[in-house]
Amino acid sequence: MGLKGKTIVLGVTGSIAAYKAADVASKLAQAGATVPVMMTRAALEFITPLTFRSLTHQQVYVDWYDAGSDLAIQHVALANQADAVLVAPATADFLAKLVYGFADDPLSGTILATQAPVLVAPAMDGHMYDHPATQQNLATLRSRGVTIIGPEQGHLASGLTGMGRLSSTETILAYVKMALGRSGDLAGLRVVVSAGPTEEPMDPVRHISNRSTGRMGFAVAEAARDRGATVTLVTGPTVLPDPVGVKVARIRTALQMLDATQSAVRDADIVVMTAAVADYRPAIQAEQKMKKGPGDTTVMELVKNPDIIATIQGDFVKIGFAAESEDLIRNARTKLAEKRLDLVAANDITAPGSGFAVDTNKVLLVHPSGEVEDLPLMTKAEVADVILDRAVAVRQQRARQPVVAG
Ligand code: C5P
Protein backbone atom coordinates (compact mmCIF):
# COMPACT_ATOMS: atom_id res chain seq x y z
CA MET A 1 0.00 0.00 0.00
CA GLY A 2 1.07 3.63 -0.39
CA LEU A 3 4.13 4.60 -2.37
CA LYS A 4 6.30 1.54 -1.69
CA GLY A 5 7.25 -0.25 -4.89
CA LYS A 6 5.41 2.20 -7.12
CA THR A 7 6.95 3.93 -10.12
CA ILE A 8 6.25 7.64 -9.99
CA VAL A 9 7.56 9.54 -13.01
CA LEU A 10 8.43 13.03 -11.74
CA GLY A 11 8.35 15.78 -14.34
CA VAL A 12 10.19 19.02 -13.57
CA THR A 13 9.62 22.13 -15.68
CA GLY A 14 11.26 25.56 -15.81
CA SER A 15 9.97 27.43 -12.78
CA ILE A 16 12.03 28.83 -9.92
CA ALA A 17 10.07 26.36 -7.76
CA ALA A 18 12.06 23.61 -9.53
CA TYR A 19 14.42 23.54 -6.54
CA LYS A 20 11.51 22.30 -4.42
CA ALA A 21 11.13 19.32 -6.78
CA ALA A 22 14.34 17.95 -5.22
CA ASP A 23 12.49 17.60 -1.92
CA VAL A 24 9.52 15.95 -3.65
CA ALA A 25 11.88 13.48 -5.39
CA SER A 26 13.67 12.76 -2.14
CA LYS A 27 10.50 12.16 -0.11
CA LEU A 28 9.02 9.91 -2.82
CA ALA A 29 12.24 7.87 -2.90
CA GLN A 30 12.35 7.69 0.92
CA ALA A 31 8.79 6.35 0.89
CA GLY A 32 10.00 3.46 -1.28
CA ALA A 33 8.92 4.66 -4.73
CA THR A 34 11.04 4.35 -7.88
CA VAL A 35 11.31 7.89 -9.22
CA PRO A 36 12.59 8.39 -12.76
CA VAL A 37 12.80 12.14 -13.37
CA MET A 38 12.05 13.92 -16.64
CA MET A 39 13.21 17.51 -16.97
CA THR A 40 12.34 20.04 -19.61
CA ARG A 41 15.21 22.06 -21.12
CA ALA A 42 13.97 25.12 -19.22
CA ALA A 43 14.19 23.21 -15.93
CA LEU A 44 17.93 22.70 -16.54
CA GLU A 45 18.37 26.45 -16.07
CA PHE A 46 17.20 26.12 -12.45
CA ILE A 47 18.45 22.74 -11.21
CA THR A 48 20.73 20.00 -12.51
CA PRO A 49 19.99 16.40 -13.46
CA LEU A 50 22.73 15.34 -11.02
CA THR A 51 20.61 16.58 -8.11
CA PHE A 52 17.79 14.20 -9.04
CA ARG A 53 20.12 11.36 -10.02
CA SER A 54 21.74 11.58 -6.58
CA LEU A 55 18.44 11.67 -4.72
CA THR A 56 16.60 8.97 -6.65
CA HIS A 57 19.44 6.76 -8.01
CA GLN A 58 17.40 6.66 -11.21
CA GLN A 59 18.08 7.91 -14.71
CA VAL A 60 17.12 11.51 -15.48
CA TYR A 61 15.66 12.14 -18.92
CA VAL A 62 15.84 15.43 -20.82
CA ASP A 63 16.12 14.70 -24.51
CA TRP A 64 14.28 12.32 -26.85
CA TYR A 65 17.40 12.14 -29.01
CA ASP A 66 19.88 11.09 -26.33
CA ALA A 67 21.23 7.82 -27.74
CA GLY A 68 22.45 6.82 -24.25
CA SER A 69 18.95 6.89 -22.73
CA ASP A 70 16.55 3.90 -22.58
CA LEU A 71 13.90 6.09 -24.15
CA ALA A 72 15.89 6.27 -27.39
CA ILE A 73 14.93 2.62 -27.94
CA GLN A 74 11.52 2.50 -26.25
CA HIS A 75 10.16 6.00 -26.17
CA VAL A 76 6.97 5.12 -24.28
CA ALA A 77 8.59 2.63 -21.88
CA LEU A 78 8.16 4.86 -18.83
CA ALA A 79 4.64 5.82 -19.86
CA ASN A 80 3.79 2.12 -19.59
CA GLN A 81 5.73 1.45 -16.39
CA ALA A 82 4.43 4.47 -14.49
CA ASP A 83 1.89 4.04 -11.70
CA ALA A 84 1.49 7.83 -11.76
CA VAL A 85 3.04 10.78 -13.57
CA LEU A 86 3.53 13.88 -11.44
CA VAL A 87 4.64 17.25 -12.82
CA ALA A 88 5.95 19.48 -10.02
CA PRO A 89 6.39 22.31 -10.69
CA ALA A 90 4.26 22.73 -13.82
CA THR A 91 4.70 26.10 -15.57
CA ALA A 92 1.95 27.97 -17.41
CA ASP A 93 3.80 27.17 -20.63
CA PHE A 94 3.91 23.44 -19.89
CA LEU A 95 0.21 23.33 -19.01
CA ALA A 96 -0.54 24.92 -22.39
CA LYS A 97 1.57 22.27 -24.10
CA LEU A 98 -0.37 19.51 -22.34
CA VAL A 99 -3.68 20.98 -23.46
CA TYR A 100 -2.56 20.84 -27.09
CA GLY A 101 -0.99 17.41 -26.82
CA PHE A 102 2.58 18.36 -27.72
CA ALA A 103 5.13 15.57 -27.52
CA ASP A 104 8.41 17.32 -28.27
CA ASP A 105 10.16 16.26 -25.06
CA PRO A 106 10.14 13.03 -23.03
CA LEU A 107 7.86 14.46 -20.34
CA SER A 108 5.02 15.71 -22.56
CA GLY A 109 5.34 12.57 -24.72
CA THR A 110 5.13 10.31 -21.66
CA ILE A 111 2.03 12.13 -20.42
CA LEU A 112 0.40 11.69 -23.82
CA ALA A 113 1.14 7.98 -23.88
CA THR A 114 0.47 6.95 -20.29
CA GLN A 115 -2.66 5.28 -18.98
CA ALA A 116 -1.63 6.06 -15.38
CA PRO A 117 -3.06 8.96 -13.36
CA VAL A 118 -1.48 12.31 -14.24
CA LEU A 119 -1.06 14.99 -11.59
CA VAL A 120 0.24 18.52 -12.10
CA ALA A 121 1.28 21.01 -9.42
CA PRO A 122 1.31 24.46 -11.05
CA ALA A 123 3.76 27.14 -9.90
CA MET A 124 3.95 30.55 -11.53
CA ASP A 125 3.53 34.28 -11.10
CA GLY A 126 0.10 35.26 -9.77
CA HIS A 127 -0.95 37.20 -12.88
CA MET A 128 0.10 34.32 -15.13
CA TYR A 129 -1.99 31.98 -12.98
CA ASP A 130 -5.02 34.30 -13.04
CA HIS A 131 -4.87 34.79 -16.82
CA PRO A 132 -7.94 33.32 -18.56
CA ALA A 133 -5.66 31.28 -20.83
CA THR A 134 -4.11 29.49 -17.84
CA GLN A 135 -7.44 29.10 -16.09
CA GLN A 136 -9.00 27.64 -19.23
CA ASN A 137 -6.07 25.28 -19.69
CA LEU A 138 -6.43 24.05 -16.11
CA ALA A 139 -10.18 23.53 -16.59
CA THR A 140 -9.51 21.55 -19.78
CA LEU A 141 -6.93 19.36 -18.07
CA ARG A 142 -9.26 18.80 -15.12
CA SER A 143 -12.05 17.76 -17.49
CA ARG A 144 -9.68 15.17 -18.96
CA GLY A 145 -9.09 13.65 -15.55
CA VAL A 146 -5.78 15.33 -14.72
CA THR A 147 -5.46 16.11 -11.00
CA ILE A 148 -4.47 19.72 -10.35
CA ILE A 149 -2.61 20.18 -7.05
CA GLY A 150 -2.85 23.75 -5.74
CA PRO A 151 -1.24 26.18 -6.28
CA GLU A 152 -1.19 27.87 -2.89
CA GLN A 153 -1.48 31.48 -1.85
CA GLY A 154 1.66 33.22 -0.58
CA HIS A 155 4.89 34.99 -1.40
CA LEU A 156 5.91 34.59 -5.04
CA ALA A 157 9.40 34.95 -6.53
CA SER A 158 8.08 37.89 -8.60
CA GLY A 159 7.67 39.82 -5.34
CA LEU A 160 3.90 39.55 -5.53
CA THR A 161 1.80 37.89 -2.89
CA GLY A 162 -0.90 35.81 -4.49
CA MET A 163 -1.89 32.45 -5.95
CA GLY A 164 0.93 30.62 -7.63
CA ARG A 165 3.15 29.03 -4.98
CA LEU A 166 3.91 25.37 -5.48
CA SER A 167 1.97 23.25 -2.98
CA SER A 168 3.97 21.81 -0.09
CA THR A 169 5.74 18.47 -0.52
CA GLU A 170 3.35 16.91 2.04
CA THR A 171 0.31 18.04 0.06
CA ILE A 172 1.80 16.83 -3.23
CA LEU A 173 2.60 13.41 -1.75
CA ALA A 174 -0.91 13.13 -0.27
CA TYR A 175 -2.40 13.72 -3.74
CA VAL A 176 -0.10 11.10 -5.28
CA LYS A 177 -1.07 8.52 -2.63
CA MET A 178 -4.73 9.32 -3.15
CA ALA A 179 -4.38 8.89 -6.93
CA LEU A 180 -2.60 5.54 -6.48
CA GLY A 181 -5.34 4.35 -4.13
CA ARG A 182 -8.23 5.17 -6.44
CA SER A 183 -8.80 1.51 -7.21
CA GLY A 184 -7.88 0.29 -3.72
CA ASP A 185 -9.87 -2.19 -1.64
CA LEU A 186 -12.10 0.57 -0.22
CA ALA A 187 -12.97 2.09 -3.61
CA GLY A 188 -16.66 2.99 -3.74
CA LEU A 189 -17.05 2.75 0.05
CA ARG A 190 -17.91 5.56 2.46
CA VAL A 191 -15.90 5.79 5.63
CA VAL A 192 -16.73 8.07 8.55
CA VAL A 193 -14.13 8.78 11.21
CA SER A 194 -14.43 10.74 14.46
CA ALA A 195 -11.28 12.27 15.95
CA GLY A 196 -9.84 14.54 18.57
CA PRO A 197 -11.17 15.76 21.89
CA THR A 198 -14.38 17.64 22.52
CA GLU A 199 -14.50 20.87 24.47
CA GLU A 200 -17.37 21.45 26.86
CA PRO A 201 -17.58 25.14 27.71
CA MET A 202 -18.44 26.36 31.20
CA ASP A 203 -18.18 30.06 30.36
CA PRO A 204 -16.88 32.13 27.40
CA VAL A 205 -13.21 31.40 28.21
CA ARG A 206 -13.10 28.03 29.99
CA HIS A 207 -13.92 24.48 29.07
CA ILE A 208 -13.51 20.84 30.06
CA SER A 209 -11.47 18.81 27.59
CA ASN A 210 -8.77 16.14 27.37
CA ARG A 211 -5.34 15.53 25.87
CA SER A 212 -6.43 13.90 22.61
CA THR A 213 -4.65 15.44 19.58
CA GLY A 214 -6.68 13.75 16.85
CA ARG A 215 -3.62 12.02 15.34
CA MET A 216 -5.07 8.48 15.39
CA GLY A 217 -8.32 9.54 13.71
CA PHE A 218 -6.56 11.64 11.09
CA ALA A 219 -4.35 8.63 10.32
CA VAL A 220 -7.44 6.42 9.84
CA ALA A 221 -9.05 9.04 7.57
CA GLU A 222 -5.90 9.34 5.43
CA ALA A 223 -5.38 5.57 5.23
CA ALA A 224 -9.01 5.07 4.13
CA ARG A 225 -8.63 7.81 1.52
CA ASP A 226 -5.45 6.17 0.21
CA ARG A 227 -7.35 2.90 -0.23
CA GLY A 228 -9.98 4.57 -2.41
CA ALA A 229 -12.72 5.42 0.13
CA THR A 230 -14.79 8.58 0.23
CA VAL A 231 -14.02 9.85 3.70
CA THR A 232 -15.75 12.18 6.14
CA LEU A 233 -13.81 13.18 9.24
CA VAL A 234 -15.69 14.67 12.17
CA THR A 235 -13.12 16.22 14.45
CA GLY A 236 -12.94 18.17 17.66
CA PRO A 237 -10.43 21.01 18.10
CA THR A 238 -6.93 20.02 16.92
CA VAL A 239 -3.94 21.77 15.37
CA LEU A 240 -3.78 19.22 12.55
CA PRO A 241 -4.59 20.61 9.08
CA ASP A 242 -7.47 19.18 7.03
CA PRO A 243 -6.22 16.06 5.24
CA VAL A 244 -6.20 16.44 1.45
CA GLY A 245 -9.22 14.91 -0.26
CA VAL A 246 -11.19 14.31 2.95
CA LYS A 247 -14.45 16.05 3.85
CA VAL A 248 -13.83 17.56 7.27
CA ALA A 249 -16.46 18.69 9.77
CA ARG A 250 -14.87 20.65 12.60
CA ILE A 251 -16.95 20.74 15.76
CA ARG A 252 -16.34 21.72 19.36
CA THR A 253 -18.73 19.96 21.74
CA ALA A 254 -20.01 16.40 22.10
CA LEU A 255 -23.51 17.53 21.11
CA GLN A 256 -22.13 19.10 17.94
CA MET A 257 -20.15 15.91 17.26
CA LEU A 258 -23.33 13.87 17.66
CA ASP A 259 -25.14 16.06 15.12
CA ALA A 260 -22.32 16.02 12.57
CA THR A 261 -21.76 12.28 12.98
CA GLN A 262 -25.45 11.41 12.64
CA SER A 263 -25.68 13.15 9.29
CA ALA A 264 -22.30 11.81 8.11
CA VAL A 265 -23.10 8.14 8.78
CA ARG A 266 -26.36 8.08 6.82
CA ASP A 267 -24.88 6.18 3.88
CA ALA A 268 -21.68 4.98 5.55
CA ASP A 269 -20.13 1.54 5.06
CA ILE A 270 -17.50 1.77 7.78
CA VAL A 271 -17.47 3.98 10.89
CA VAL A 272 -14.35 4.32 13.01
CA MET A 273 -14.75 6.40 16.15
CA THR A 274 -11.43 7.45 17.61
CA ALA A 275 -12.69 10.65 19.25
CA ALA A 276 -12.12 11.16 22.97
CA VAL A 277 -15.58 12.50 23.67
CA ALA A 278 -16.02 14.21 27.05
CA ASP A 279 -18.27 12.02 29.17
CA TYR A 280 -19.86 15.05 30.88
CA ARG A 281 -20.52 18.71 30.12
CA PRO A 282 -21.24 21.58 32.54
CA ALA A 283 -24.99 21.73 33.22
CA ILE A 284 -24.92 25.49 32.84
CA GLN A 285 -22.79 27.50 30.48
CA ALA A 286 -22.36 30.94 32.06
CA GLU A 287 -22.80 33.86 29.69
CA GLN A 288 -20.10 35.89 31.41
CA LYS A 289 -16.73 34.76 32.74
CA MET A 290 -17.31 33.08 36.10
CA LYS A 291 -15.89 34.85 39.14
CA LYS A 292 -14.01 33.35 42.05
CA GLY A 293 -16.24 32.76 45.07
CA PRO A 294 -15.33 33.47 48.71
CA GLY A 295 -14.97 29.78 49.70
CA ASP A 296 -11.97 27.45 49.22
CA THR A 297 -13.97 24.91 47.21
CA THR A 298 -16.66 25.03 44.62
CA VAL A 299 -18.97 22.52 42.96
CA MET A 300 -19.96 22.35 39.34
CA GLU A 301 -22.88 20.28 38.16
CA LEU A 302 -22.15 18.12 35.13
CA VAL A 303 -24.60 16.30 32.86
CA LYS A 304 -23.83 13.19 30.88
CA ASN A 305 -23.09 13.56 27.17
CA PRO A 306 -24.74 11.18 24.71
CA ASP A 307 -22.67 8.15 23.76
CA ILE A 308 -22.30 8.92 20.07
CA ILE A 309 -21.07 5.55 18.90
CA ALA A 310 -23.85 3.78 20.78
CA THR A 311 -26.49 6.18 19.41
CA ILE A 312 -25.71 6.00 15.70
CA GLN A 313 -27.45 3.20 13.90
CA GLY A 314 -27.06 1.58 10.51
CA ASP A 315 -25.68 -1.54 8.90
CA PHE A 316 -22.16 -0.15 8.69
CA VAL A 317 -19.14 -1.80 10.28
CA LYS A 318 -18.69 -0.03 13.60
CA ILE A 319 -15.26 0.22 15.21
CA GLY A 320 -14.47 1.96 18.48
CA PHE A 321 -11.42 2.83 20.50
CA ALA A 322 -10.85 2.36 24.19
CA ALA A 323 -8.09 4.38 25.80
CA GLU A 324 -7.53 2.90 29.23
CA SER A 325 -5.12 3.24 32.09
CA GLU A 326 -6.14 -0.08 33.74
CA ASP A 327 -8.00 -3.34 33.02
CA LEU A 328 -7.53 -2.89 29.31
CA ILE A 329 -9.13 -6.04 27.94
CA ARG A 330 -12.00 -6.25 30.40
CA ASN A 331 -13.00 -2.62 29.73
CA ALA A 332 -12.68 -3.12 25.98
CA ARG A 333 -14.96 -6.19 26.13
CA THR A 334 -17.59 -4.23 28.07
CA LYS A 335 -17.49 -1.43 25.47
CA LEU A 336 -17.68 -3.91 22.60
CA ALA A 337 -20.88 -5.38 24.04
CA GLU A 338 -22.53 -2.19 25.35
CA LYS A 339 -21.90 -0.17 22.22
CA ARG A 340 -22.55 -3.13 19.88
CA LEU A 341 -19.25 -2.79 18.05
CA ASP A 342 -17.59 -5.02 15.48
CA LEU A 343 -14.15 -4.32 16.91
CA VAL A 344 -12.53 -2.34 19.70
CA ALA A 345 -8.98 -1.02 19.39
CA ALA A 346 -7.83 -0.80 22.99
CA ASN A 347 -4.75 1.13 23.92
CA ASP A 348 -2.97 1.36 27.21
CA ILE A 349 -2.31 5.08 27.46
CA THR A 350 0.34 4.50 30.10
CA ALA A 351 2.47 2.29 27.80
CA PRO A 352 5.63 3.95 26.38
CA GLY A 353 5.10 5.31 22.82
CA SER A 354 1.36 4.87 23.10
CA GLY A 355 -1.58 7.24 23.42
CA PHE A 356 -1.70 11.02 23.20
CA ALA A 357 0.46 13.36 21.08
CA VAL A 358 2.80 10.68 19.71
CA ASP A 359 2.95 9.16 16.23
CA THR A 360 2.99 5.59 17.49
CA ASN A 361 0.41 3.48 19.24
CA LYS A 362 0.35 0.14 21.03
CA VAL A 363 -3.04 -1.41 20.43
CA LEU A 364 -4.91 -4.61 21.26
CA LEU A 365 -7.72 -5.51 18.89
CA VAL A 366 -10.63 -7.06 20.76
CA HIS A 367 -13.09 -8.99 18.58
CA PRO A 368 -16.69 -10.02 19.39
CA SER A 369 -15.59 -13.66 19.06
CA GLY A 370 -13.43 -13.13 22.13
CA GLU A 371 -10.22 -13.14 20.10
CA VAL A 372 -7.62 -10.56 21.14
CA GLU A 373 -4.88 -9.49 18.74
CA ASP A 374 -1.87 -7.99 20.48
CA LEU A 375 -0.35 -5.67 17.87
CA PRO A 376 3.25 -4.53 18.30
CA LEU A 377 4.09 -0.82 18.74
CA MET A 378 3.36 0.66 15.30
CA THR A 379 2.98 4.07 13.72
CA LYS A 380 -0.58 5.37 13.87
CA ALA A 381 -0.65 5.09 10.05
CA GLU A 382 0.16 1.36 10.32
CA VAL A 383 -2.42 0.84 13.08
CA ALA A 384 -4.96 2.60 10.83
CA ASP A 385 -4.27 0.17 7.99
CA VAL A 386 -4.64 -2.90 10.23
CA ILE A 387 -7.97 -1.57 11.55
CA LEU A 388 -9.20 -1.00 7.99
CA ASP A 389 -8.04 -4.53 7.04
CA ARG A 390 -10.23 -5.87 9.86
CA ALA A 391 -13.17 -3.71 8.72
CA VAL A 392 -12.84 -5.21 5.23
CA ALA A 393 -12.78 -8.69 6.77
CA VAL A 394 -16.00 -7.99 8.72
CA ARG A 395 -17.68 -6.85 5.49
CA GLN A 396 -16.51 -10.00 3.68
CA GLN A 397 -17.75 -12.19 6.52
CA ARG A 398 -21.15 -10.48 6.45
CA ALA A 399 -21.37 -10.92 2.66
CA ARG A 400 -20.77 -14.67 3.11
CA GLN A 401 -23.48 -15.06 5.74
CA PRO A 402 -26.74 -16.33 4.19
CA VAL A 403 -29.60 -13.82 4.27
CA VAL A 404 -32.34 -15.18 6.50
CA ALA A 405 -35.78 -14.60 4.96
CA GLY A 406 -38.26 -13.02 7.41
O1 C5P B 1 -14.93 7.10 26.20
P1 C5P B 1 -15.01 5.62 25.92
O2 C5P B 1 -13.81 4.88 26.39
O3 C5P B 1 -16.31 5.00 26.31
O4 C5P B 1 -14.92 5.51 24.31
C1 C5P B 1 -15.09 4.28 23.68
C2 C5P B 1 -15.54 4.52 22.26
O5 C5P B 1 -16.80 5.19 22.25
C3 C5P B 1 -14.62 5.39 21.41
O6 C5P B 1 -14.63 4.86 20.13
C4 C5P B 1 -15.27 6.76 21.45
O7 C5P B 1 -14.98 7.50 20.29
C5 C5P B 1 -16.74 6.41 21.53
N1 C5P B 1 -17.53 7.39 22.31
C6 C5P B 1 -18.55 8.09 21.70
N2 C5P B 1 -19.31 8.97 22.42
C7 C5P B 1 -19.09 9.15 23.73
C8 C5P B 1 -18.07 8.44 24.38
C9 C5P B 1 -17.29 7.56 23.63
O8 C5P B 1 -18.74 7.94 20.49
N3 C5P B 1 -19.85 9.99 24.41
Boltz pocket constraint, residues with backbone or C-beta under 6 A from the ligand:
constraints:
  - pocket:
      binder: B
      contacts: [[A, 194], [A, 254], [A, 273], [A, 274], [A, 275], [A, 276], [A, 277], [A, 278], [A, 279], [A, 305], [A, 306], [A, 307], [A, 308], [A, 309], [A, 310], [A, 319], [A, 320], [A, 321], [A, 322], [A, 323], [A, 335], [A, 339]]
      max_distance: 6.0
